[in-house]
Amino acid sequence: WALKALDISNWDLSKCKVMDKAFCDCKALETLKVDFTGSKPTSITYLFSGNEKLPEIQGLNTLDISEVTDMTSLFTNCKSLTSDALACTANWKLPSKSSSVCSGCDSLTSVDFASNWDVSDVEYMKSLFYHCVNLTRVDLSKWNVSKALELNNMFDNCHKLTDLKINFTVNNANLSGFINNCASLTDTSNMVLSGTTSNINYFAFGVPATSLDLSGLDMST
């Protein structure tokens, strides 16, 4: 936990397929330099998770996720990671397992970097932005979540979120706790949800909005 700087940018990672938890819980780490050029990992779960003091990942732009099948909790609890630091992920196509990718990222104020993510093949992305306590605005209106089975707790505990733009058509997806405890979300007029859902428990618990239109959702399944 005492490591503050790590430079492995000269390492050859081209044959490394499984990178799970490679840099996980380096809680004092403030500088990380890595070069993923030539590598095509298949699993990167918890790769940077728990790096609480790391404001950016130098070399993240070289990470090729085209063959990744699981990136659960990739940046979970990277409390100092900024929105600008994730700008290089703007063209990512997320794999089927993408839950909690940015959960607990306290320094994120917007997720503009994610607005063009291709999530059309994602089945599991629960808690994607869970407890991003300084997140104020989100526009994911371009997302195709038709294959998603788990969208639960996606924005749970995003206390400062005031602007949420989505246009999701779901197919029997779990939506429990979707905007649970979003205590500043007074206007939900830009939230459009349609299709079928399997669960809406605590969907908007603790949300101060005076109206919420879920008429497009079929809850009979």
Residue pairs with C-beta under 8 A, 6 or more apart in sequence:
1 25
1 26
1 27
1 28
2 28
3 26
3 28
3 29
4 28
4 29
4 30
4 31
5 29
5 30
5 31
5 32
6 23
6 26
6 29
6 31
6 32
6 33
7 31
7 32
7 33
8 33
8 34
8 35
9 33
9 34
9 35
9 58
9 59
10 35
11 34
11 35
12 38
13 19
13 34
13 35
13 36
13 38
13 39
14 37
14 38
14 39
15 39
16 39
16 41
17 40
17 41
17 42
17 43
18 41
18 42
18 43
19 41
19 43
19 44
19 47
20 43
20 44
20 45
20 46
20 47
21 45
21 46
21 47
21 49
22 47
23 29
23 32
23 47
23 48
23 51
24 46
24 47
24 48
24 49
24 50
24 51
25 49
25 50
25 51
26 32
26 50
26 51
26 54
27 50
27 51
27 52
27 53
28 53
29 51
29 53
29 54
30 53
30 54
30 55
31 54
31 58
32 48
32 51
32 54
32 57
32 58
32 59
33 58
33 59
34 57
34 58
34 59
34 60
34 62
35 59
35 62
36 59
36 62
36 63
36 64
37 62
39 64
40 64
40 66
40 67
41 64
41 65
41 67
41 68
42 67
42 68
42 69
42 70
43 68
43 69
43 70
43 71
44 63
44 65
44 68
44 70
44 71
44 74
45 70
45 71
45 72
45 73
45 74
46 72
46 73
46 74
46 76
47 71
47 74
48 54
48 57
48 74
48 75
48 78
48 81
49 73
49 74
49 75
49 76
49 77
49 78
50 76
50 77
50 78
51 77
51 78
51 80
51 81
52 77
52 78
52 79
52 80
53 79
53 80
54 78
54 80
54 81
55 80
55 81
55 82
55 85
55 107
56 81
56 82
56 84
56 85
57 81
57 85
60 85
60 86
60 88
60 89
61 88
65 71
65 92
65 93
65 94
65 95
66 93
68 95
69 95
69 96
69 97
70 95
70 96
70 97
71 94
71 95
71 97
71 98
71 101
72 97
72 98
72 99
72 100
72 101
72 124
73 99
73 100
73 101
73 103
74 101
74 102
75 81
75 86
75 101
75 102
75 105
76 100
76 101
76 102
76 103
76 104
76 105
77 103
77 104
77 105
78 104
78 105
79 104
79 105
79 106
79 107
80 106
80 107
81 105
81 107
81 108
82 107
82 108
83 107
83 108
83 109
83 110
83 111
83 112
83 113
86 102
86 108
86 113
86 114
87 112
87 113
88 113
89 113
89 114
89 117
90 113
90 114
90 115
90 116
90 117
91 116
92 117
92 118
93 117
93 118
93 120
93 121
94 101
94 117
94 118
94 119
94 121
94 122
94 125
95 121
95 122
96 121
96 122
96 123
96 124
97 122
97 123
97 124
98 119
98 122
98 124
98 125
98 128
99 124
99 125
99 126
99 127
99 128
99 150
100 126
100 127
100 128
100 130
101 125
101 128
102 108
102 111
102 114
102 128
102 129
102 132
103 127
103 128
103 129
103 130
103 131
103 132
104 130
104 131
104 132
105 129
105 132
106 131
106 132
106 133
106 134
107 134
108 129
108 132
108 134
108 135
109 134
109 135
109 136
109 137
110 135
110 136
110 137
110 138
111 129
111 135
111 138
111 139
111 140
112 139
114 140
115 139
115 140
115 141
115 142
116 142
117 143
118 144
119 125
119 143
119 144
119 145
119 148
120 144
120 146
120 147
121 147
122 145
122 147
122 148
123 147
123 148
123 149
123 150
124 148
124 149
124 150
125 145
125 148
125 150
125 151
125 154
126 150
126 151
126 152
126 153
126 154
126 174
127 152
127 153
127 154
127 156
128 154
129 135
129 138
129 154
129 155
129 158
130 153
130 154
130 155
130 156
130 157
130 158
131 156
131 157
131 158
132 155
132 158
133 157
133 158
133 159
133 160
134 160
135 155
135 158
135 160
135 161
136 160
136 161
136 162
136 163
137 161
137 162
137 163
137 164
138 155
138 161
138 163
138 164
138 165
138 166
139 163
139 165
140 165
140 166
141 165
141 166
141 167
141 190
143 166
143 167
143 168
144 169
145 151
145 168
145 169
145 170
145 173
146 169
146 170
146 171
146 195
147 171
148 170
148 171
148 173
149 172
149 173
149 174
150 173
150 174
151 168
151 170
151 173
151 174
151 175
151 178
152 174
152 175
152 176
152 177
152 178
152 199
153 176
153 177
153 178
153 180
154 178
154 179
155 161
155 164
155 178
155 179
155 180
155 182
156 177
156 178
156 179
156 180
156 181
156 182
157 180
157 181
157 182
158 179
158 181
158 182
159 181
159 182
159 183
159 184
160 184
161 179
161 182
161 184
161 185
162 184
162 185
162 186
162 187
163 187
163 190
164 179
164 182
164 185
164 188
164 190
164 191
165 190
165 191
166 190
166 191
166 192
166 193
167 192
168 192
168 193
168 194
168 195
169 194
169 195
170 193
170 194
170 195
170 196
170 197
170 217
171 195
171 196
172 195
172 196
172 197
172 198
172 221
173 195
173 196
173 197
173 198
174 197
174 198
174 199
175 193
175 197
175 199
175 200
175 203
175 217
176 199
176 200
176 201
176 202
176 203
177 201
177 202
177 203
177 205
178 200
178 203
178 204
179 185
179 188
179 191
179 203
179 204
179 207
180 202
180 203
180 204
180 205
180 206
180 207
181 205
181 206
181 207
182 204
182 206
182 207
183 206
183 207
183 208
184 208
185 207
185 208
185 209
186 208
186 209
186 210
187 209
188 204
188 207
188 209
188 211
188 212
188 213
189 211
189 213
191 212
191 213
192 216
193 214
193 216
193 217
194 216
194 217
195 216
195 217
195 218
196 217
196 218
196 219
196 220
196 221
197 217
197 218
197 219
197 221
198 221
200 214
200 217
200 219
203 214
204 212
